[in-house]
Structure formats: C-alpha cells, structure tokens
C-alpha cells in the first residue's frame, strides 16, 4: 500500500492514470476499438506524436520553445522522399541526407536564438513558416509514393500486434529518460531550464 501511495504521488501518475481511464473508456464504448487493425493504427499514431513530443521536451526543459518541430520533421520526411524518388538515391543515403537537413534546420534555429538574441517563440514561429514553405516547394503538393518497401518496414510491419514504430518509440523514450536521469548532459539541461539566469551568472554551465 505504501508503494502505491508513493507511486500515486509521482508527477507522471496522473497522466498515466488519465491515459489508462481514456483507453478503458474507449474500449467499453466501441467494440472495434480493441481490434487488431485499430490497435496497430493507434500504436503508429501514438509513436509519431510521442517522438515529436520528445523532441519538443528537450527544448522545453532547457527553458526554450520550438514551434517548428513538426515542420522540421516534415522537411526531413519530404527530403527523404525527394532523394529516393527524384534523385534516385538509395534509402540509407536518403535517410542520412534527411538527418543532415534536420540538423541544419535545428542549427539555424539555434543561431537565430542564441546569436541574434531573438526569443525562441518568435524565432521558431518564423522558421515554422519557412520550413513549411520548403516542404511545399519540394513536394509541390504531391506525395512521394514510389518508396521501396524495405525502406518503409518500420511503419508497415508489427510486433505483438503493435507497429514497429511503437517499439522504436519505446527505445527512444527509455534512452531519453536515461539521458535526463543518469548523464551529465541531461542534468545540465534540466538545470539550465530550471534557472537559466543564475547558472549563466555563475558561469558553471553555458546557457547561450
């Protein structure tokens, strides 16, 4: 009983309880909710949402804001399709190019915020429109569909009834948790967001 009380006092207990009640409520209200097809789709959608949330969390805990997270993800995705279908690059190389594009986009945000001293909310709101415009410019409003199946296996295949993306999300979630709790980088990131001004004044942790 004491362990249960300690667990319920945890910051994430309310979120987990709410999610559990929502899941049970949906299962009771719809007969098809627990079908294999629906659970597969839910696991895939949840994976995308959580991965984007984790990317945003890294910025939030440092005391910033990144409104362009989704746009950067879209830019990386459309870059992958463009490299494979238009340029004819192999999937692994297209993925590396997409990661590079995402890294450059994040670097641009960082330079604008730290060097030009523009508020992160305003800066990323502006780059949100820029990156979204690049997505539409690359794709011209059309989806890239000629993608090799061996490249899309993460989204199409499943394990124990759930999308492979869901299990990938779980690994990333565990890695992020470990980084925050057990690494110097993670603790510095949390400390920076918790008291950015004082840490910068002390000079112990670079904040900009």
BELRACOR-V289009 format. One record per residue. RES is the residue in three letters. BURIAL is + if it has 24 or more other C-alpha atoms within 12 Angstrom, else -. Layout:
BEGIN
<<RES | BURIAL> <RES | BURIAL>>
END
This chain:
BEGIN
<<UNK | -> <UNK | -> <UNK | -> <UNK | -> <UNK | -> <UNK | -> <UNK | -> <UNK | -> <UNK | -> <UNK | -> <UNK | -> <UNK | -> <UNK | -> <UNK | -> <UNK | -> <UNK | -> <UNK | -> <UNK | -> <UNK | -> <UNK | -> <UNK | -> <UNK | -> <UNK | -> <UNK | -> <UNK | -> <UNK | -> <UNK | -> <UNK | -> <UNK | -> <UNK | -> <UNK | -> <UNK | -> <UNK | -> <UNK | -> <UNK | -> <UNK | -> <UNK | -> <UNK | -> <UNK | +> <UNK | +> <UNK | +> <UNK | -> <UNK | +> <UNK | +> <UNK | -> <UNK | +> <UNK | +> <UNK | +> <UNK | -> <UNK | +> <UNK | +> <UNK | +> <UNK | +> <UNK | +> <UNK | +> <UNK | +> <UNK | +> <UNK | +> <UNK | +> <UNK | -> <UNK | +> <UNK | +> <UNK | +> <UNK | +> <UNK | +> <UNK | +> <UNK | +> <UNK | +> <UNK | +> <UNK | +> <UNK | +> <UNK | +> <UNK | +> <UNK | +> <UNK | +> <UNK | +> <UNK | +> <UNK | +> <UNK | +> <UNK | +> <UNK | +> <UNK | +> <UNK | +> <UNK | +> <UNK | -> <UNK | -> <UNK | -> <UNK | -> <UNK | -> <UNK | -> <UNK | +> <UNK | -> <UNK | -> <UNK | +> <UNK | +> <UNK | -> <UNK | +> <UNK | +> <UNK | -> <UNK | -> <UNK | +> <UNK | +> <UNK | -> <UNK | -> <UNK | +> <UNK | +> <UNK | -> <UNK | +> <UNK | +> <UNK | +> <UNK | -> <UNK | -> <UNK | +> <UNK | -> <UNK | -> <UNK | -> <UNK | -> <UNK | -> <UNK | -> <UNK | +> <UNK | +> <UNK | -> <UNK | +> <UNK | +> <UNK | +> <UNK | -> <UNK | +> <UNK | +> <UNK | -> <UNK | -> <UNK | +> <UNK | +> <UNK | -> <UNK | +> <UNK | +> <UNK | -> <UNK | -> <UNK | +> <UNK | +> <UNK | -> <UNK | -> <UNK | -> <UNK | -> <UNK | -> <UNK | -> <UNK | -> <UNK | +> <UNK | -> <UNK | -> <UNK | -> <UNK | -> <UNK | -> <UNK | -> <UNK | -> <UNK | +> <UNK | -> <UNK | -> <UNK | -> <UNK | -> <UNK | -> <UNK | -> <UNK | +> <UNK | +> <UNK | +> <UNK | +> <UNK | +> <UNK | +> <UNK | +> <UNK | +> <UNK | -> <UNK | -> <UNK | -> <UNK | +> <UNK | -> <UNK | -> <UNK | +> <UNK | -> <UNK | -> <UNK | -> <UNK | -> <UNK | -> <UNK | -> <UNK | -> <UNK | -> <UNK | -> <UNK | -> <UNK | -> <UNK | +> <UNK | +> <UNK | +> <UNK | +> <UNK | +> <UNK | +> <UNK | -> <UNK | -> <UNK | +> <UNK | -> <UNK | -> <UNK | -> <UNK | -> <UNK | -> <UNK | -> <UNK | -> <UNK | -> <UNK | -> <UNK | -> <UNK | +> <UNK | +>>
END
